[in-house]
Amino acid sequence: MAKKTAADSGPQPSFEEALKRLETIVEELEGGELSLEDSIARYEEGTRLSRRLTQQLDEAEKRIERLSENEAGETSTEPLELEERPGAPEGELPF
C-alpha cells in the first residue's frame, strides 16, 4: 500500500505559501536544532516542495508570451524567449 503524505491530503498551498514553507525548512535545517528524525522529515518535505515549485515555474515560463507588432501594424503574440545576460548569476531573471 502506498504511503500517504501531506501532499496527498487537503488543498495544496499557493506558490507563495509553499515557497515560504521551503524557506522556513531551510532555516530550521541550517539552525541545527532538529533531531535527526525531524531533520530527515523536513528534508523530505523540502524536496517535495522544491520539485513542485520548480514544476510550477516551468509551467509558468511556458505560458509567458510577448505582444509584438509586424510591419503591417498587426499585433500578435509569440512565446517569450528569455535570454541570459552575460555574467548574470545562473537562474536570475533577465530583467
NUVEX-995413 format. One record per residue (C-alpha): x, y, z; residue in three letters. Coordinates in nm, 2 decimals, decimal comma, always signed. Example, Ala and Ser with C-alpha at 12.3 -4.5 7.8 and 13.67 -1.06 7.14 Angstrom:
REM residues 2
<node><x>+1,23</x><y>-0,45</y><z>+0,78</z><residuo>ala</residuo></node>
<node><x>+1,37</x><y>-0,11</y><z>+0,71</z><residuo>ser</residuo></node>
END
This chain:
REM residues 95
<node><x>+0,00</x><y>+0,00</y><z>+0,00</z><residuo>met</residuo></node>
<node><x>+0,13</x><y>+0,35</y><z>-0,09</z><residuo>ala</residuo></node>
<node><x>+0,24</x><y>+0,57</y><z>+0,20</z><residuo>lys</residuo></node>
<node><x>+0,01</x><y>+0,87</y><z>+0,24</z><residuo>lys</residuo></node>
<node><x>+0,20</x><y>+1,21</y><z>+0,26</z><residuo>thr</residuo></node>
<node><x>+0,09</x><y>+1,56</y><z>+0,35</z><residuo>ala</residuo></node>
<node><x>+0,09</x><y>+1,64</y><z>-0,02</z><residuo>ala</residuo></node>
<node><x>-0,18</x><y>+1,37</y><z>-0,07</z><residuo>asp</residuo></node>
<node><x>-0,43</x><y>+1,53</y><z>+0,17</z><residuo>ser</residuo></node>
<node><x>-0,62</x><y>+1,86</y><z>+0,15</z><residuo>gly</residuo></node>
<node><x>-0,57</x><y>+2,15</y><z>-0,08</z><residuo>pro</residuo></node>
<node><x>-0,22</x><y>+2,25</y><z>-0,20</z><residuo>gln</residuo></node>
<node><x>-0,08</x><y>+2,57</y><z>-0,06</z><residuo>pro</residuo></node>
<node><x>-0,03</x><y>+2,86</y><z>-0,31</z><residuo>ser</residuo></node>
<node><x>+0,31</x><y>+2,91</y><z>-0,47</z><residuo>phe</residuo></node>
<node><x>+0,40</x><y>+3,19</y><z>-0,23</z><residuo>glu</residuo></node>
<node><x>+0,29</x><y>+2,98</y><z>+0,08</z><residuo>glu</residuo></node>
<node><x>+0,49</x><y>+2,68</y><z>-0,05</z><residuo>ala</residuo></node>
<node><x>+0,80</x><y>+2,90</y><z>-0,11</z><residuo>leu</residuo></node>
<node><x>+0,77</x><y>+3,05</y><z>+0,24</z><residuo>lys</residuo></node>
<node><x>+0,74</x><y>+2,70</y><z>+0,39</z><residuo>arg</residuo></node>
<node><x>+1,05</x><y>+2,59</y><z>+0,20</z><residuo>leu</residuo></node>
<node><x>+1,24</x><y>+2,89</y><z>+0,33</z><residuo>glu</residuo></node>
<node><x>+1,14</x><y>+2,80</y><z>+0,68</z><residuo>thr</residuo></node>
<node><x>+1,25</x><y>+2,44</y><z>+0,63</z><residuo>ile</residuo></node>
<node><x>+1,59</x><y>+2,56</y><z>+0,51</z><residuo>val</residuo></node>
<node><x>+1,63</x><y>+2,79</y><z>+0,82</z><residuo>glu</residuo></node>
<node><x>+1,53</x><y>+2,51</y><z>+1,05</z><residuo>glu</residuo></node>
<node><x>+1,78</x><y>+2,27</y><z>+0,89</z><residuo>leu</residuo></node>
<node><x>+2,06</x><y>+2,53</y><z>+0,90</z><residuo>glu</residuo></node>
<node><x>+1,98</x><y>+2,61</y><z>+1,26</z><residuo>gly</residuo></node>
<node><x>+2,09</x><y>+2,26</y><z>+1,36</z><residuo>gly</residuo></node>
<node><x>+1,84</x><y>+2,23</y><z>+1,65</z><residuo>glu</residuo></node>
<node><x>+1,63</x><y>+1,95</y><z>+1,50</z><residuo>leu</residuo></node>
<node><x>+1,67</x><y>+1,58</y><z>+1,59</z><residuo>ser</residuo></node>
<node><x>+1,79</x><y>+1,35</y><z>+1,31</z><residuo>leu</residuo></node>
<node><x>+1,44</x><y>+1,22</y><z>+1,26</z><residuo>glu</residuo></node>
<node><x>+1,30</x><y>+1,57</y><z>+1,23</z><residuo>asp</residuo></node>
<node><x>+1,58</x><y>+1,68</y><z>+1,00</z><residuo>ser</residuo></node>
<node><x>+1,51</x><y>+1,39</y><z>+0,77</z><residuo>ile</residuo></node>
<node><x>+1,14</x><y>+1,46</y><z>+0,77</z><residuo>ala</residuo></node>
<node><x>+1,20</x><y>+1,83</y><z>+0,69</z><residuo>arg</residuo></node>
<node><x>+1,45</x><y>+1,74</y><z>+0,42</z><residuo>tyr</residuo></node>
<node><x>+1,19</x><y>+1,51</y><z>+0,25</z><residuo>glu</residuo></node>
<node><x>+0,92</x><y>+1,78</y><z>+0,28</z><residuo>glu</residuo></node>
<node><x>+1,16</x><y>+2,04</y><z>+0,14</z><residuo>gly</residuo></node>
<node><x>+1,25</x><y>+1,81</y><z>-0,16</z><residuo>thr</residuo></node>
<node><x>+0,88</x><y>+1,76</y><z>-0,24</z><residuo>arg</residuo></node>
<node><x>+0,81</x><y>+2,14</y><z>-0,22</z><residuo>leu</residuo></node>
<node><x>+1,12</x><y>+2,22</y><z>-0,43</z><residuo>ser</residuo></node>
<node><x>+1,01</x><y>+1,98</y><z>-0,70</z><residuo>arg</residuo></node>
<node><x>+0,65</x><y>+2,12</y><z>-0,70</z><residuo>arg</residuo></node>
<node><x>+0,78</x><y>+2,48</y><z>-0,71</z><residuo>leu</residuo></node>
<node><x>+1,02</x><y>+2,40</y><z>-1,00</z><residuo>thr</residuo></node>
<node><x>+0,73</x><y>+2,24</y><z>-1,19</z><residuo>gln</residuo></node>
<node><x>+0,51</x><y>+2,54</y><z>-1,14</z><residuo>gln</residuo></node>
<node><x>+0,78</x><y>+2,78</y><z>-1,25</z><residuo>leu</residuo></node>
<node><x>+0,84</x><y>+2,57</y><z>-1,56</z><residuo>asp</residuo></node>
<node><x>+0,47</x><y>+2,57</y><z>-1,65</z><residuo>glu</residuo></node>
<node><x>+0,45</x><y>+2,95</y><z>-1,59</z><residuo>ala</residuo></node>
<node><x>+0,75</x><y>+3,00</y><z>-1,82</z><residuo>glu</residuo></node>
<node><x>+0,58</x><y>+2,81</y><z>-2,10</z><residuo>lys</residuo></node>
<node><x>+0,27</x><y>+3,04</y><z>-2,07</z><residuo>arg</residuo></node>
<node><x>+0,46</x><y>+3,37</y><z>-2,09</z><residuo>ile</residuo></node>
<node><x>+0,41</x><y>+3,54</y><z>-2,43</z><residuo>glu</residuo></node>
<node><x>+0,53</x><y>+3,86</y><z>-2,58</z><residuo>arg</residuo></node>
<node><x>+0,30</x><y>+4,10</y><z>-2,76</z><residuo>leu</residuo></node>
<node><x>+0,46</x><y>+4,20</y><z>-3,09</z><residuo>ser</residuo></node>
<node><x>+0,36</x><y>+4,41</y><z>-3,39</z><residuo>glu</residuo></node>
<node><x>+0,46</x><y>+4,33</y><z>-3,75</z><residuo>asn</residuo></node>
<node><x>+0,55</x><y>+4,57</y><z>-4,03</z><residuo>glu</residuo></node>
<node><x>+0,18</x><y>+4,58</y><z>-4,14</z><residuo>ala</residuo></node>
<node><x>+0,08</x><y>+4,71</y><z>-3,80</z><residuo>gly</residuo></node>
<node><x>-0,09</x><y>+4,38</y><z>-3,70</z><residuo>glu</residuo></node>
<node><x>-0,04</x><y>+4,26</y><z>-3,34</z><residuo>thr</residuo></node>
<node><x>+0,02</x><y>+3,90</y><z>-3,24</z><residuo>ser</residuo></node>
<node><x>+0,16</x><y>+3,71</y><z>-2,95</z><residuo>thr</residuo></node>
<node><x>+0,46</x><y>+3,48</y><z>-2,96</z><residuo>glu</residuo></node>
<node><x>+0,65</x><y>+3,28</y><z>-2,69</z><residuo>pro</residuo></node>
<node><x>+0,89</x><y>+3,49</y><z>-2,50</z><residuo>leu</residuo></node>
<node><x>+1,24</x><y>+3,37</y><z>-2,54</z><residuo>glu</residuo></node>
<node><x>+1,43</x><y>+3,45</y><z>-2,22</z><residuo>leu</residuo></node>
<node><x>+1,80</x><y>+3,54</y><z>-2,29</z><residuo>glu</residuo></node>
<node><x>+2,06</x><y>+3,51</y><z>-2,02</z><residuo>glu</residuo></node>
<node><x>+2,27</x><y>+3,81</y><z>-1,96</z><residuo>arg</residuo></node>
<node><x>+2,65</x><y>+3,76</y><z>-1,97</z><residuo>pro</residuo></node>
<node><x>+2,78</x><y>+3,75</y><z>-1,62</z><residuo>gly</residuo></node>
<node><x>+2,44</x><y>+3,72</y><z>-1,46</z><residuo>ala</residuo></node>
<node><x>+2,41</x><y>+3,45</y><z>-1,19</z><residuo>pro</residuo></node>
<node><x>+2,25</x><y>+3,13</y><z>-1,30</z><residuo>glu</residuo></node>
<node><x>+1,87</x><y>+3,13</y><z>-1,27</z><residuo>gly</residuo></node>
<node><x>+1,85</x><y>+3,51</y><z>-1,24</z><residuo>glu</residuo></node>
<node><x>+1,56</x><y>+3,67</y><z>-1,43</z><residuo>leu</residuo></node>
<node><x>+1,67</x><y>+3,87</y><z>-1,73</z><residuo>pro</residuo></node>
<node><x>+1,50</x><y>+4,19</y><z>-1,62</z><residuo>phe</residuo></node>
END
